[in-house]
Amino acid sequence: VDVSAGSSDIIIDKSTFKEELDATVWNNPSADLIVKDEKIIFSKDSTSETRLITANPIKASEYHNEFLNAEYTLKVKTLPKGEKFIVALGLTTLESYYAEAGNLELVFENNGGLKAGLIAYDEDGAEKQLVTAKGIGASFGQDVNIKISVTTDMKVAIRINNTMFFDKKVPMDLEGRVGLLQTGKCEAEISDIFIVSHAYDTPENINISEN
């Protein structure tokens, strides 16, 4: 049996923010996020500069149909009307912001209660609303479980509190970083992050033989 060498899972979990953010895994561009009780804290004084982005980009592996599996527990404590808290995929750089070209954004907002929508930004930055903001069966101050899976053909499945929120292909390549972004003044906590992607860092012509 030929076994591909060099294929590995890349896992980001709560061990990367047990006491503080692991700088080899996370980029905290404004250095304004703190960790307390194994939770990443966004304060009510947060601004659009307040964001957290994975240090390394996620790339598709020809040896896996799965591109990404991610799970988060989000608690939005306060979110003024007009502001947004965002779980984003496909970020281009360590310094990316919301609404940039190539982003796929799961957007939480305060519109008669806590609601969520899904927005895609194409390579030219044009906005396409994939899911119009709607209620998610949770209120401010309650834990919200978010599960995101992506296949290498860019089919995205998003579940919020075990209810399917979106399950279709998206009109962009999501290779890049994942991040937590906001427009400002969002007081929130993130815990129980678990992100799995795959890498293959050995030359194509190297295999090991197992029998």
GULONU-310844 format. One line per 5 residues: number of its first residue (from 1); their letters; for each residue x, y, z of C-alpha. Coordinates in nm, 2 decimals. Layout:
BEGIN
NUM = a = X/Y/Z | ...
end
This chain:
BEGIN
1 = vdvsa = 0.00/0.00/0.00 | 0.14/0.34/-0.10 | 0.09/0.60/0.17 | 0.14/0.97/0.10 | 0.41/1.12/0.32
6 = gssdi = 0.40/1.47/0.45 | 0.03/1.50/0.49 | -0.08/1.64/0.82 | -0.37/1.80/1.01 | -0.33/2.15/1.13
11 = iidks = -0.53/2.20/1.45 | -0.61/2.52/1.63 | -0.79/2.48/1.96 | -0.83/2.65/2.30 | -0.47/2.55/2.40
16 = tfkee = -0.36/2.84/2.17 | -0.52/3.09/2.41 | -0.51/2.91/2.75 | -0.35/3.20/2.94 | -0.26/3.44/2.65
21 = ldatv = -0.29/3.44/2.27 | -0.02/3.22/2.11 | 0.16/3.47/1.88 | 0.27/3.18/1.65 | -0.09/3.10/1.58
26 = wnnps = -0.28/3.42/1.61 | -0.23/3.78/1.50 | -0.38/4.04/1.73 | -0.30/4.35/1.52 | -0.41/4.62/1.77
31 = adliv = -0.29/4.42/2.08 | -0.62/4.51/2.24 | -0.77/4.16/2.29 | -0.72/3.98/2.62 | -0.76/3.62/2.74
36 = kdeki = -0.95/3.54/3.06 | -1.07/3.20/3.19 | -0.98/3.05/2.85 | -1.20/3.30/2.66 | -1.09/3.56/2.41
41 = ifskd = -1.25/3.89/2.53 | -1.36/4.17/2.30 | -1.44/4.47/2.52 | -1.72/4.72/2.47 | -1.45/4.97/2.38
46 = stset = -1.35/4.77/2.07 | -1.31/4.95/1.74 | -1.28/4.84/1.37 | -0.91/4.79/1.45 | -1.00/4.51/1.70
51 = rlita = -0.96/4.19/1.52 | -0.80/3.84/1.55 | -0.66/3.66/1.25 | -0.48/3.33/1.21 | -0.11/3.37/1.15
56 = npika = -0.09/3.11/0.87 | -0.32/3.08/0.57 | -0.52/2.77/0.50 | -0.46/2.60/0.17 | -0.64/2.32/-0.01
61 = seyhn = -0.47/1.98/-0.01 | -0.52/1.74/-0.30 | -0.52/1.46/-0.05 | -0.83/1.58/0.13 | -1.17/1.67/0.01
66 = eflna = -1.21/1.86/0.33 | -1.07/2.21/0.32 | -1.17/2.33/0.66 | -1.37/2.24/0.97 | -1.42/2.51/1.23
71 = eytlk = -1.62/2.54/1.54 | -1.67/2.84/1.77 | -1.87/2.93/2.08 | -1.96/3.30/2.06 | -2.13/3.51/2.33
76 = vktlp = -2.23/3.85/2.21 | -2.29/4.06/2.53 | -2.36/4.40/2.37 | -2.38/4.52/2.01 | -2.51/4.86/1.93
81 = kgekf = -2.74/4.90/1.63 | -2.55/4.96/1.32 | -2.24/4.77/1.44 | -2.14/4.42/1.34 | -1.94/4.12/1.47
86 = ivalg = -1.80/3.90/1.20 | -1.66/3.55/1.16 | -1.46/3.56/0.84 | -1.30/3.32/0.60 | -1.06/3.38/0.30
91 = lttle = -0.88/3.67/0.45 | -0.58/3.78/0.24 | -0.34/3.91/0.50 | -0.25/3.92/0.87 | -0.39/4.27/0.87
96 = syyae = -0.72/4.21/0.69 | -1.04/4.41/0.77 | -1.40/4.33/0.71 | -1.56/4.39/0.37 | -1.24/4.32/0.18
101 = agnle = -1.23/4.15/-0.16 | -1.23/3.77/-0.12 | -1.39/3.76/0.22 | -1.67/3.54/0.32 | -1.83/3.69/0.63
106 = lvfen = -2.08/3.55/0.88 | -2.22/3.88/1.02 | -2.39/3.92/1.35 | -2.59/4.24/1.41 | -2.85/4.39/1.64
111 = ngglk = -3.17/4.44/1.44 | -3.47/4.38/1.66 | -3.25/4.12/1.84 | -2.94/3.92/1.76 | -2.95/3.82/1.39
116 = aglia = -2.70/3.67/1.14 | -2.64/3.70/0.77 | -2.38/3.58/0.52 | -2.20/3.81/0.28 | -1.95/3.73/0.01
121 = ydedg = -1.71/3.98/-0.15 | -1.58/3.89/-0.49 | -1.23/3.95/-0.62 | -1.33/4.31/-0.71 | -1.48/4.37/-0.37
126 = aekql = -1.84/4.36/-0.49 | -2.08/4.25/-0.22 | -2.32/3.96/-0.26 | -2.56/3.88/0.02 | -2.59/3.50/0.04
131 = vtakg = -2.82/3.49/0.35 | -3.03/3.79/0.45 | -2.99/3.87/0.82 | -3.23/3.65/1.03 | -3.29/3.54/1.38
136 = igasf = -3.08/3.25/1.51 | -3.28/3.15/1.82 | -3.04/3.31/2.06 | -3.03/3.64/2.25 | -2.75/3.87/2.36
141 = gqdvn = -2.56/3.71/2.65 | -2.63/3.35/2.54 | -2.38/3.11/2.40 | -2.41/3.06/2.02 | -2.25/2.75/1.87
146 = ikisv = -2.11/2.80/1.52 | -1.99/2.51/1.30 | -1.84/2.57/0.96 | -1.72/2.31/0.71 | -1.58/2.37/0.37
151 = ttdmk = -1.48/2.12/0.10 | -1.21/2.18/-0.16 | -1.47/2.27/-0.42 | -1.57/2.55/-0.19 | -1.90/2.41/-0.07
156 = vairi = -1.97/2.58/0.26 | -2.20/2.44/0.53 | -2.27/2.66/0.83 | -2.47/2.55/1.13 | -2.58/2.78/1.41
161 = nntmf = -2.70/2.61/1.73 | -2.73/2.29/1.53 | -2.96/2.44/1.27 | -2.84/2.46/0.91 | -2.79/2.82/0.82
166 = fdkkv = -2.62/2.78/0.47 | -2.52/2.49/0.26 | -2.40/2.58/-0.09 | -2.10/2.65/-0.30 | -1.97/3.01/-0.26
171 = pmdle = -1.84/3.22/-0.55 | -1.48/3.25/-0.44 | -1.17/3.06/-0.34 | -1.14/3.06/0.04 | -0.77/2.99/0.06
176 = grvgl = -0.64/3.23/0.31 | -0.67/3.31/0.68 | -0.97/3.30/0.91 | -1.05/3.57/1.15 | -1.28/3.74/1.40
181 = lqtgk = -1.36/4.10/1.30 | -1.60/4.38/1.39 | -1.70/4.73/1.30 | -1.67/4.85/1.67 | -1.82/4.86/2.02
186 = ceaei = -1.90/4.49/2.02 | -1.86/4.33/2.36 | -1.82/3.96/2.30 | -1.64/3.64/2.42 | -1.51/3.36/2.21
191 = sdifi = -1.43/3.02/2.35 | -1.40/2.65/2.25 | -1.24/2.73/1.92 | -1.15/2.42/1.72 | -1.02/2.46/1.36
196 = vshay = -0.89/2.18/1.15 | -0.72/2.22/0.81 | -0.47/2.01/0.62 | -0.12/2.05/0.48 | 0.11/1.86/0.25
201 = dtpen = 0.47/1.98/0.27 | 0.66/1.69/0.11 | 0.76/1.69/-0.26 | 0.51/1.51/-0.48 | 0.74/1.23/-0.59
206 = inise = 0.81/1.11/-0.23 | 0.61/0.82/-0.11 | 0.67/0.56/0.16 | 0.58/0.20/0.10 | 0.39/0.01/0.37
211 = n = 0.32/-0.36/0.36
end
